[in-house]
């Protein structure tokens, strides 16, 4: 049985009679092919990428599994429609915290029309895209069983400045995110989510190492999906933090040239995450020192 994705944070959604993706209970994500060329371009990418021996095996884990295509009834009731069949990236978490980050200071592709470039440029300038090299396109943060998710609206997310982005990246890994916007996020989960050998930062650095070398593809207007199961952390379990690349409608051949647009945005995001992690570690060290000092004073 097909249903609307509960944890989709950005992009076209299959609600209010609109065309959008569907999921099933087997962990698969069905994305309708748009009829303006973007759908066929994305299908071409997945087919090419799946069989491209130049892509290292360890890099493939950052991409959704591609199962092929399937004809389904479109969510908008317009009839049968060809869908990409992909891995449902949110299916492994009960209440996943998710962030969609569009990478690159330039979101249009080289062959785009002047009108399309102007449209992208206007949006890029209104958001953090130009200044930071990336922008947050959507997110949800699991707060608690009682509060559910904090999920800001599209207009709010698009208005984020650099300071807002930094705050949200901190809030994403904080235990006090549900208290209110005026409370300083404690970043108590940063070492578990952003840090560690399998954390978000290490995954971003692994991707960076590949992008510093790969000249196969240029990933225009692609996003990084960052997700983890916060509920596991709240219950004292080690969370599975993941980074995945999504949205490949505007991928073009690299033709032997490094994708500096994507790489620059990725490096900018890495700097933000790294700073949060460093500050979190420093705060933890200071807290331990103060606690130790108090204990020593009590024993004197």
ZAROFI-711286 format. One line per 10 residues: number of its first residue (from 1); their letters; for each residue x, y, z of N, C-alpha, C. Coordinates in Angstrom, 1 decimal. Layout:
<pts>
NUM = a = X/Y/Z/X/Y/Z/X/Y/Z  ...
</pts>
This chain:
<pts>
1 = xxxxxxxxxx = 0.8/-1.2/0.0/0.0/0.0/0.0/0.9/1.2/0.0  0.6/2.2/-0.9/1.4/3.4/-1.0/0.8/4.5/-0.1  1.7/5.3/0.4/1.3/6.4/1.2/2.2/7.6/1.1  1.8/8.8/1.6/2.6/10.0/1.5/3.7/9.9/2.5  4.9/10.3/2.2/6.1/10.2/3.1/5.8/11.1/4.3  5.9/10.6/5.5/5.6/11.4/6.7/6.8/12.3/7.1  8.0/11.9/6.6/9.2/12.7/7.1/9.9/13.4/5.9  9.1/13.8/4.9/9.7/14.6/3.8/9.8/16.1/4.3  10.9/16.7/4.2/11.1/18.0/4.7/11.3/19.1/3.6  11.4/18.7/2.4/11.6/19.7/1.3/11.1/19.0/0.0
11 = xxxxxxxxxx = 11.0/19.8/-1.1/10.7/19.3/-2.4/9.2/19.2/-2.6  8.7/18.7/-3.7/7.3/18.6/-4.0/6.7/17.5/-3.2  5.6/17.8/-2.5/4.9/16.8/-1.6/3.6/16.4/-2.2  3.2/15.2/-2.0/2.0/14.6/-2.5/0.8/14.9/-1.5  0.5/16.2/-1.4/-0.6/16.6/-0.5/-1.4/17.6/-1.3  -2.7/17.7/-0.9/-3.6/18.7/-1.5/-3.7/18.5/-3.0  -3.7/17.2/-3.4/-3.9/16.9/-4.8/-2.7/17.2/-5.7  -1.5/17.4/-5.1/-0.4/17.7/-5.9/0.5/16.5/-6.2  1.3/16.6/-7.3/2.1/15.4/-7.6/3.4/15.4/-6.7  3.6/14.3/-6.1/4.8/14.1/-5.2/5.1/12.7/-5.0
21 = xxxxxxxxxx = 6.1/12.4/-4.2/6.6/11.0/-4.0/5.7/10.3/-3.1  5.8/9.0/-3.1/5.1/8.0/-2.3/6.1/7.1/-1.7  5.7/6.4/-0.6/6.5/5.3/0.0/5.6/4.1/0.2  6.3/3.0/0.5/5.5/1.8/1.0/6.1/1.3/2.3  5.6/0.2/2.7/6.1/-0.4/4.0/7.4/-1.2/3.9  7.9/-1.4/2.7/9.1/-2.2/2.4/10.3/-1.4/2.4  10.2/-0.1/2.7/11.4/0.8/2.7/11.8/1.3/1.3  10.8/1.5/0.5/11.1/2.1/-0.9/10.3/3.4/-1.0  11.0/4.3/-1.8/10.6/5.6/-2.1/10.3/5.8/-3.6  9.1/6.2/-3.9/8.7/6.3/-5.3/8.6/7.7/-5.7
31 = xxxxxxxxxx = 9.5/8.2/-6.6/9.6/9.6/-7.0/9.1/9.7/-8.4  8.0/10.5/-8.6/7.5/10.6/-10.0/8.4/11.4/-10.9  8.5/10.9/-12.1/9.4/11.6/-13.1/8.7/12.8/-13.6  9.3/14.0/-13.4/8.7/15.2/-13.9/8.8/15.2/-15.5  7.8/15.8/-16.1/7.7/15.7/-17.6/8.4/16.9/-18.3  9.2/17.7/-17.6/9.9/18.8/-18.3/11.3/18.5/-18.6  11.7/17.3/-18.5/13.1/16.9/-18.8/13.9/16.6/-17.5  13.5/17.1/-16.4/14.2/16.9/-15.2/14.1/15.4/-14.7  12.9/14.8/-14.9/12.7/13.4/-14.5/13.6/12.5/-15.3  13.6/12.7/-16.7/14.4/11.8/-17.5/15.9/12.0/-17.2
41 = xxxxxxxxxx = 16.3/13.2/-16.9/17.7/13.5/-16.6/18.1/12.8/-15.3  17.2/12.8/-14.3/17.5/12.1/-13.1/17.6/10.6/-13.3  16.7/10.1/-14.1/16.7/8.6/-14.4/18.0/8.3/-15.1  18.4/9.1/-16.0/19.7/8.8/-16.8/20.9/8.8/-15.8  20.9/9.7/-14.8/21.9/9.8/-13.9/22.0/8.5/-13.1  20.8/8.1/-12.5/20.8/6.9/-11.7/21.3/5.6/-12.5  20.9/5.5/-13.7/21.3/4.4/-14.5/22.7/4.4/-14.8  23.3/5.6/-15.1/24.7/5.8/-15.4/25.5/5.5/-14.1  25.1/6.1/-13.0/25.8/6.0/-11.8/25.9/4.6/-11.3  24.8/3.9/-11.4/24.7/2.5/-10.9/25.8/1.6/-11.5
51 = xxxxxxxxxx = 26.1/1.8/-12.8/27.0/1.0/-13.5/28.4/1.6/-13.7  28.6/2.8/-13.2/29.9/3.5/-13.4/31.0/2.9/-12.5  31.9/2.2/-13.1/33.0/1.6/-12.3/34.0/2.6/-11.8  33.9/3.9/-12.2/34.9/4.9/-11.8/34.5/5.4/-10.4  33.3/5.1/-9.9/32.8/5.5/-8.6/33.3/4.5/-7.6  34.1/4.9/-6.6/34.5/4.0/-5.6/33.4/3.4/-4.8  33.5/2.1/-4.4/32.5/1.4/-3.6/32.1/2.2/-2.3  33.1/2.7/-1.7/32.9/3.4/-0.4/32.1/4.7/-0.5  32.0/5.2/-1.8/31.3/6.4/-2.0/29.8/6.1/-2.3  29.5/5.0/-2.7/28.1/4.6/-3.1/27.2/4.6/-1.9
61 = xxxxxxxxxx = 27.8/4.5/-0.7/26.9/4.5/0.5/26.3/5.8/0.7  26.8/6.9/0.1/26.2/8.2/0.3/25.1/8.5/-0.7  24.7/7.5/-1.5/23.7/7.7/-2.5/22.5/6.7/-2.2  21.3/7.1/-2.4/20.2/6.2/-2.2/20.3/5.0/-3.2  19.9/3.8/-2.7/19.9/2.6/-3.5/18.8/2.8/-4.6  19.2/2.5/-5.9/18.3/2.7/-7.0/17.8/1.3/-7.4  16.4/1.1/-7.4/15.8/-0.2/-7.7/15.2/-0.3/-9.1  15.3/0.8/-9.8/14.7/0.8/-11.2/13.5/1.8/-11.2  12.6/1.5/-12.1/11.4/2.3/-12.2/10.1/1.5/-12.1  9.0/2.2/-11.9/7.7/1.5/-11.8/6.6/2.4/-12.2
71 = xxxxxxxxxx = 5.7/2.0/-12.9/4.5/2.8/-13.3/3.4/2.7/-12.2  3.1/3.8/-11.7/2.1/3.9/-10.6/1.1/5.0/-10.9  -0.1/4.9/-10.2/-1.0/6.0/-10.3/-0.4/7.2/-9.6  -0.5/8.3/-10.3/0.1/9.5/-9.8/-0.7/10.0/-8.6  0.0/10.7/-7.6/-0.6/11.1/-6.4/-1.6/12.2/-6.6  -1.5/12.9/-7.7/-2.4/14.0/-8.0/-3.6/13.6/-8.8  -3.7/12.2/-9.0/-4.9/11.7/-9.7/-4.9/11.9/-11.2  -3.8/12.2/-11.8/-3.7/12.5/-13.2/-3.5/11.3/-14.1  -3.4/10.1/-13.5/-3.3/8.9/-14.2/-2.0/8.2/-13.9  -1.6/7.2/-14.8/-0.4/6.5/-14.6/0.8/7.3/-14.8
81 = xxxxxxxxxx = 1.9/7.1/-14.0/3.1/7.9/-14.1/4.3/7.0/-13.8  5.4/7.2/-14.5/6.6/6.5/-14.3/7.3/7.1/-13.0  7.7/6.2/-12.1/8.3/6.6/-10.9/9.7/6.0/-10.8  10.7/6.8/-10.3/11.9/6.2/-9.8/11.6/5.4/-8.5  12.2/4.2/-8.4/12.1/3.4/-7.2/13.4/3.5/-6.4  13.4/4.2/-5.3/14.6/4.4/-4.5/14.5/3.9/-3.1  15.6/3.9/-2.4/15.6/3.6/-1.0/14.9/4.7/-0.2  14.0/4.4/0.7/13.4/5.3/1.6/14.4/5.6/2.7  15.1/6.7/2.6/16.2/7.0/3.6/15.7/7.2/5.0  14.4/7.5/5.2/13.9/7.8/6.6/13.3/6.6/7.2
91 = xxxxxxxxxx = 13.3/5.4/6.5/12.5/4.3/6.9/13.1/3.6/8.1  14.4/3.8/8.4/15.1/3.0/9.5/14.9/3.7/10.8  14.5/5.0/10.8/14.3/5.7/12.1/12.8/5.8/12.5  12.5/5.7/13.7/11.1/5.8/14.2/10.7/7.3/14.1  11.5/8.1/14.7/11.2/9.6/14.6/12.5/10.3/14.3  12.9/10.3/13.0/14.2/10.8/12.6/14.2/12.4/12.6  15.3/12.9/13.1/15.6/14.3/12.8/16.3/14.4/11.5  15.8/15.3/10.6/16.3/15.4/9.2/16.5/16.8/8.8  17.6/17.0/8.0/17.9/18.3/7.5/18.3/18.2/6.0  17.6/18.9/5.2/17.9/19.0/3.7/18.7/20.2/3.4
101 = xxxxxxxxxx = 20.0/20.0/3.0/20.9/21.1/2.8/21.3/21.1/1.3  20.9/22.2/0.6/21.2/22.3/-0.8/22.6/22.9/-1.0  23.5/22.2/-1.7/24.9/22.5/-1.7/25.3/23.3/-3.0  26.1/24.3/-2.8/26.6/25.1/-4.0/26.1/26.5/-3.9  27.0/27.4/-4.3/26.6/28.9/-4.3/25.9/29.2/-5.6  25.9/28.3/-6.5/25.2/28.5/-7.8/24.3/27.2/-8.1  23.0/27.4/-8.2/22.1/26.3/-8.3/21.6/26.0/-9.7  22.0/26.7/-10.7/21.5/26.4/-12.0/22.6/25.6/-12.7  22.2/25.0/-13.8/23.1/24.1/-14.6/23.5/24.9/-15.8  24.7/24.5/-16.5/25.3/25.3/-17.5/24.3/25.6/-18.7
111 = xxxxxxxxxx = 23.5/24.6/-19.1/22.7/24.7/-20.3/21.3/25.4/-20.0  21.1/25.9/-18.8/19.8/26.5/-18.4/19.5/27.7/-19.2  18.3/28.0/-19.4/17.8/29.2/-20.1/18.1/30.5/-19.3  18.1/31.6/-19.9/18.4/32.9/-19.2/17.3/33.1/-18.1  16.0/32.8/-18.5/15.0/32.9/-17.5/15.2/32.0/-16.3  15.6/30.8/-16.5/15.8/29.9/-15.4/17.0/30.3/-14.5  18.0/30.8/-15.2/19.2/31.3/-14.4/18.8/32.5/-13.6  18.0/33.4/-14.1/17.6/34.6/-13.4/16.7/34.2/-12.2  15.9/33.2/-12.4/15.0/32.7/-11.3/15.8/32.1/-10.2  16.8/31.3/-10.5/17.7/30.7/-9.5/18.5/31.7/-8.8
121 = xxxxxxxxxx = 19.0/32.7/-9.6/19.9/33.7/-9.0/19.2/34.6/-8.0  17.9/34.9/-8.3/17.1/35.7/-7.4/16.9/34.9/-6.1  16.6/33.7/-6.2/16.4/32.8/-5.0/17.7/32.6/-4.2  18.7/32.4/-4.9/20.0/32.2/-4.3/20.5/33.4/-3.5  20.2/34.6/-4.0/20.5/35.8/-3.3/19.7/36.1/-2.1  18.4/35.7/-2.2/17.5/35.9/-1.1/17.8/34.9/0.1  18.4/33.8/-0.2/18.7/32.8/0.8/20.2/32.9/1.2  20.7/31.9/1.9/22.1/31.9/2.3/23.0/31.3/1.3  22.4/30.9/0.1/23.2/30.2/-0.9/24.4/30.9/-1.3  24.3/32.2/-1.7/25.4/32.9/-2.3/26.5/33.2/-1.2
131 = xxxxxxxxxx = 26.0/33.6/0.0/27.0/34.0/1.0/27.7/32.8/1.7  27.0/31.7/1.8/27.5/30.5/2.5/28.0/29.4/1.6  27.4/29.3/0.4/27.7/28.2/-0.5/26.8/27.1/-0.3  25.8/27.2/0.6/24.8/26.2/0.8/23.6/26.9/1.5  22.5/26.2/1.5/21.3/26.7/2.2/20.5/25.5/2.8  19.8/25.8/3.8/18.9/24.7/4.4/17.6/24.9/3.7  17.2/23.8/3.0/15.9/23.8/2.3/14.7/23.3/3.1  15.0/22.6/4.2/13.9/22.1/5.0/14.5/21.3/6.1  13.7/21.1/7.2/14.2/20.3/8.3/13.1/19.9/9.3  13.3/18.9/10.0/12.5/18.6/11.2/13.4/18.1/12.3
141 = xxxxxxxxxx = 13.1/18.5/13.5/13.9/18.0/14.7/12.9/17.4/15.7  13.2/16.2/16.0/12.3/15.5/17.0/12.6/16.0/18.4  11.6/16.4/19.1/11.8/17.1/20.4/11.5/16.1/21.5  10.3/15.5/21.5/9.9/14.6/22.5/8.6/13.9/22.1  8.2/12.9/22.9/7.0/12.2/22.6/5.8/13.1/22.7  5.9/14.0/23.7/4.8/14.9/23.9/4.8/16.1/22.8  5.9/16.6/22.5/6.0/17.7/21.6/6.0/17.3/20.1  6.5/16.1/19.8/6.6/15.7/18.4/7.8/16.4/17.8  7.6/16.9/16.6/8.6/17.5/15.7/8.5/19.0/15.7  9.7/19.7/15.7/9.7/21.1/15.3/10.1/21.1/13.8
151 = xxxxxxxxxx = 9.2/21.7/13.0/9.3/21.7/11.6/8.9/23.1/11.0  9.9/24.0/10.9/9.6/25.3/10.4/9.1/25.3/9.0  8.3/26.3/8.7/7.7/26.5/7.3/8.8/26.9/6.3  8.4/26.7/5.0/9.3/27.0/3.9/9.8/28.4/3.9  8.8/29.4/4.1/9.2/30.8/4.1/10.2/31.1/5.2  10.0/30.5/6.4/10.9/30.8/7.5/12.3/30.3/7.1  12.4/29.1/6.6/13.7/28.4/6.3/14.4/29.2/5.2  13.7/29.7/4.2/14.3/30.4/3.1/14.8/31.8/3.6  14.4/32.3/4.7/14.8/33.6/5.2/16.0/33.5/6.1  16.5/32.2/6.3/17.6/32.1/7.2/18.9/32.8/6.8
161 = xxxxxxxxxx = 19.5/33.5/7.7/20.8/34.2/7.5/21.9/33.2/8.0  23.1/33.6/7.9/24.2/32.8/8.4/24.1/32.5/9.9  23.6/33.5/10.7/23.4/33.3/12.1/22.3/32.3/12.3  21.2/32.4/11.6/20.1/31.4/11.7/20.6/30.0/11.4  21.4/29.9/10.3/21.9/28.6/9.9/22.7/28.0/11.0  23.6/28.8/11.6/24.4/28.3/12.7/23.6/27.8/13.9  22.6/28.6/14.2/21.7/28.3/15.3/20.9/27.0/15.1  20.4/26.8/13.9/19.7/25.6/13.5/20.6/24.4/13.6  21.8/24.5/13.1/22.8/23.4/13.1/23.1/23.0/14.5  23.1/24.0/15.4/23.3/23.7/16.9/22.1/23.1/17.5
171 = xxxxxxxxxx = 20.9/23.6/17.1/19.7/23.1/17.7/19.4/21.7/17.2  19.9/21.3/16.1/19.7/20.0/15.5/20.3/18.9/16.4  21.3/19.3/17.2/22.0/18.3/18.1/21.9/18.7/19.5  20.8/19.3/19.9/20.7/19.8/21.3/19.5/19.1/22.0  19.7/18.9/23.3/18.6/18.2/24.1/17.6/19.2/24.6  17.8/20.5/24.5/16.9/21.5/24.9/16.2/22.3/23.8  16.2/21.7/22.6/15.6/22.4/21.4/14.2/22.7/21.6  13.4/22.0/22.5/12.0/22.2/22.6/11.6/23.3/23.6  12.6/23.9/24.3/12.3/24.8/25.3/11.9/26.2/24.7  12.5/26.6/23.7/12.1/27.9/23.1/13.2/28.5/22.3
181 = xxxxxxxxxx = 12.9/29.4/21.4/13.9/30.0/20.5/14.9/30.9/21.2  14.5/31.4/22.4/15.4/32.3/23.2/16.4/31.5/24.0  16.3/30.2/24.1/17.2/29.4/24.9/18.4/29.0/24.0  19.6/29.2/24.6/20.8/28.8/23.9/20.9/27.3/23.8  21.0/26.7/22.6/21.0/25.3/22.4/22.3/24.7/23.1  22.1/23.6/23.8/23.2/23.1/24.6/24.2/22.2/23.8  23.8/21.8/22.6/24.6/21.0/21.7/25.1/19.7/22.4  24.3/19.2/23.3/24.8/18.0/24.1/24.9/16.7/23.3  24.3/16.7/22.1/24.3/15.5/21.3/25.4/15.7/20.1  26.0/16.8/20.1/27.0/17.1/19.0/28.1/16.0/19.0
191 = xxxxxxxxxx = 28.7/15.6/20.1/29.8/14.6/20.0/29.3/13.3/19.5  28.0/12.9/19.8/27.5/11.6/19.3/27.0/11.6/17.9  26.5/12.8/17.4/26.0/12.9/16.0/27.0/13.5/15.1  27.6/14.6/15.4/28.5/15.3/14.5/29.9/14.6/14.6  30.3/14.2/15.8/31.6/13.7/16.1/31.7/12.2/16.0  32.9/11.6/16.3/33.1/10.2/16.3/33.5/9.7/14.9  34.0/8.5/14.8/34.6/7.9/13.6/33.5/7.7/12.6  32.2/7.6/13.0/31.1/7.3/12.1/30.1/8.5/12.1  30.6/9.6/12.6/29.7/10.8/12.7/29.5/11.6/11.4  28.7/12.6/11.5/28.4/13.4/10.3/29.6/14.1/9.8
201 = xxxxxxxxxx = 30.5/14.6/10.7/31.7/15.3/10.2/32.6/14.4/9.4  32.9/13.2/9.9/33.7/12.3/9.2/33.1/11.9/7.9  31.8/11.7/7.8/31.2/11.4/6.5/31.3/12.6/5.5  31.2/13.8/6.0/31.3/14.9/5.1/32.8/15.1/4.7  33.7/14.8/5.5/35.1/14.8/5.1/35.5/13.7/4.1  34.8/12.6/4.2/35.0/11.5/3.3/34.5/11.9/1.9  33.3/12.5/1.9/32.8/13.1/0.6/33.7/14.1/0.1  34.2/15.0/0.9/35.1/16.1/0.5/36.3/15.5/-0.2  36.9/14.5/0.3/38.1/13.9/-0.3/37.8/13.4/-1.7  36.6/12.8/-1.9/36.2/12.3/-3.2/36.0/13.5/-4.2
211 = xxxxxxxxxx = 35.3/14.6/-3.7/35.0/15.7/-4.6/36.3/16.5/-4.9  37.3/16.4/-4.1/38.6/17.0/-4.4/39.3/16.3/-5.6  38.8/15.1/-5.9/39.5/14.3/-6.9/38.6/14.0/-8.1  37.3/13.8/-7.9/36.4/13.3/-8.9/36.0/14.4/-10.0  36.1/14.0/-11.2/35.7/14.9/-12.3/34.7/14.2/-13.2  34.0/13.3/-12.7/33.0/12.5/-13.5/31.7/13.3/-13.6  31.3/13.8/-12.5/30.0/14.5/-12.5/30.1/15.9/-11.9  29.2/16.8/-12.3/29.0/18.1/-11.6/27.5/18.1/-11.1  27.4/18.2/-9.7/26.1/18.1/-9.1/25.5/19.4/-8.8  24.8/19.9/-9.8/24.1/21.2/-9.7/22.7/21.0/-9.0
221 = xxxxxxxxxx = 22.5/21.9/-8.0/21.2/21.9/-7.2/20.9/20.6/-6.5  21.9/19.9/-6.1/21.8/18.7/-5.3/21.8/19.0/-3.8  21.2/18.1/-3.1/21.1/18.3/-1.6/21.9/17.2/-0.9  22.3/17.5/0.3/22.7/16.6/1.3/21.6/16.4/2.3  21.2/15.2/2.5/20.2/14.9/3.6/21.0/14.4/4.8  20.9/15.1/5.9/21.5/14.7/7.1/20.5/14.2/8.1  20.6/13.0/8.6/19.6/12.5/9.5/20.1/11.6/10.6  19.4/11.5/11.7/19.7/10.6/12.8/18.5/10.4/13.6  18.5/9.3/14.4/17.3/9.0/15.2/17.5/9.6/16.6  17.0/10.7/16.9/17.2/11.4/18.1/16.6/10.6/19.3
231 = xxxxxxxxxx = 15.5/9.9/19.0/14.8/9.1/20.0/15.8/8.1/20.6  16.6/7.5/19.8/17.6/6.5/20.3/18.6/7.2/21.3  19.0/8.4/21.0/19.8/9.2/21.9/19.1/9.4/23.2  17.9/9.8/23.2/17.1/10.1/24.4/17.0/8.9/25.2  17.0/7.7/24.6/16.9/6.5/25.4/18.2/5.9/25.7  19.3/6.6/25.4/20.6/6.2/25.8/21.3/5.3/24.9  20.8/5.1/23.7/21.4/4.3/22.7/22.2/5.1/21.7  23.2/4.4/21.0/24.0/5.1/20.1/23.2/5.3/18.8  23.1/6.6/18.3/22.3/6.8/17.1/23.1/6.5/15.8  22.4/6.2/14.8/23.0/6.0/13.5/22.8/7.4/12.7
241 = xxxxxxxxxx = 23.9/8.1/12.5/23.9/9.3/11.8/24.3/9.1/10.4  23.5/9.7/9.5/23.8/9.4/8.0/23.8/10.7/7.2  24.6/10.7/6.2/24.7/11.7/5.1/24.4/11.1/3.8  23.4/11.6/3.1/23.0/11.1/1.8/22.9/12.2/0.7  23.4/12.0/-0.5/23.1/12.9/-1.6/21.8/12.6/-2.2  21.0/13.6/-2.6/19.7/13.4/-3.2/19.5/14.5/-4.3  18.5/14.2/-5.1/18.1/15.2/-6.2/19.1/15.4/-7.3  19.0/14.6/-8.3/20.0/14.6/-9.4/19.5/15.0/-10.7  18.4/15.8/-10.8/17.8/16.3/-12.0/18.7/17.1/-12.9  19.7/17.8/-12.2/20.6/18.7/-12.9/22.0/18.3/-12.9
251 = xxxxxxxxxx = 22.3/17.1/-12.7/23.7/16.6/-12.8/24.1/16.5/-14.2  25.4/17.0/-14.5/25.9/17.0/-15.8/27.3/16.3/-15.8  27.8/16.0/-16.9/29.2/15.4/-17.0/30.2/16.4/-16.5  31.2/15.8/-15.8/32.3/16.7/-15.3/33.3/17.0/-16.4  33.4/16.2/-17.3/34.4/16.4/-18.5/35.8/16.7/-18.0  36.2/16.0/-16.9/37.6/16.2/-16.5/37.9/17.4/-15.6  36.8/18.1/-15.2/36.9/19.3/-14.4/36.3/19.0/-13.0  37.1/19.5/-12.0/36.6/19.3/-10.6/35.3/20.2/-10.4  34.4/19.7/-9.6/33.1/20.4/-9.3/33.3/21.4/-8.2  33.9/22.5/-8.5/34.3/23.5/-7.5/33.0/24.1/-6.8
261 = xxxxxxxxxx = 31.9/24.2/-7.5/30.7/24.7/-6.9/30.2/23.9/-5.8  30.1/22.6/-6.0/29.7/21.7/-4.9/30.8/21.6/-3.8  32.0/21.5/-4.2/33.1/21.3/-3.3/33.2/22.5/-2.4  33.0/23.7/-2.9/33.1/24.9/-2.1/32.0/25.0/-1.0  30.8/24.6/-1.5/29.6/24.6/-0.5/29.8/23.5/0.5  30.3/22.4/0.1/30.6/21.3/1.1/31.6/21.7/2.1  32.7/22.4/1.7/33.7/22.8/2.6/33.1/23.9/3.6  32.2/24.7/3.1/31.6/25.7/4.0/30.7/25.0/5.1  30.0/24.0/4.7/29.2/23.2/5.6/30.0/22.5/6.6  31.1/22.0/6.2/32.1/21.3/7.1/32.6/22.2/8.1
271 = xxxxxxxxxx = 32.9/23.4/7.7/33.4/24.5/8.7/32.4/24.7/9.8  31.1/24.9/9.4/30.1/25.1/10.4/30.0/24.0/11.4  29.9/22.8/10.8/29.7/21.6/11.7/31.0/21.4/12.6  32.1/21.6/12.0/33.4/21.4/12.8/33.5/22.5/13.9  33.1/23.7/13.7/33.1/24.7/14.7/32.1/24.4/15.9  31.0/23.9/15.5/30.0/23.5/16.5/30.5/22.3/17.4  31.1/21.4/16.7/31.7/20.2/17.4/32.9/20.7/18.3  33.7/21.5/17.8/34.9/22.0/18.6/34.4/22.8/19.9  33.4/23.7/19.7/32.9/24.4/20.8/32.2/23.5/21.8  31.5/22.5/21.3/30.8/21.6/22.2/31.8/20.8/23.0
281 = xxxxxxxxxx = 32.9/20.4/22.4/34.0/19.6/23.1/34.6/20.5/24.2  34.8/21.8/23.8/35.4/22.7/24.8/34.5/22.9/26.0  33.2/23.0/25.7/32.2/23.3/26.8/32.2/22.1/27.7  32.2/20.8/27.1/32.2/19.6/27.9/33.4/19.5/28.8  34.6/19.9/28.3/35.8/19.9/29.0/35.7/20.8/30.2  35.2/22.1/30.0/35.1/23.1/31.0/34.1/22.6/32.1  33.0/22.0/31.7/32.0/21.5/32.6/32.6/20.4/33.5  33.4/19.5/32.9/34.0/18.5/33.7/35.0/19.1/34.7  35.8/20.1/34.3/36.8/20.7/35.1/36.1/21.4/36.3  35.0/22.1/36.0/34.3/22.8/37.1/33.7/21.8/38.1
291 = xxxxxxxxxx = 33.1/20.7/37.6/32.6/19.7/38.4/33.7/19.0/39.3  34.8/18.8/38.7/36.0/18.2/39.4/36.4/19.2/40.5  36.5/20.5/40.2/36.9/21.5/41.2/36.0/21.5/42.4  34.7/21.5/42.1/33.7/21.5/43.2/33.8/20.3/44.1  34.1/19.2/43.5/34.3/17.9/44.2/35.5/18.0/45.1  36.6/18.6/44.6/37.8/18.7/45.4/37.5/19.7/46.6  36.8/20.8/46.4/36.5/21.7/47.4/35.7/21.1/48.5  34.8/20.2/48.1/33.9/19.6/49.1/34.7/18.6/50.0  35.7/18.0/49.5/36.5/17.0/50.2/37.6/17.7/51.1  37.8/19.0/51.0/38.8/19.6/51.8/38.3/19.9/53.2
</pts>
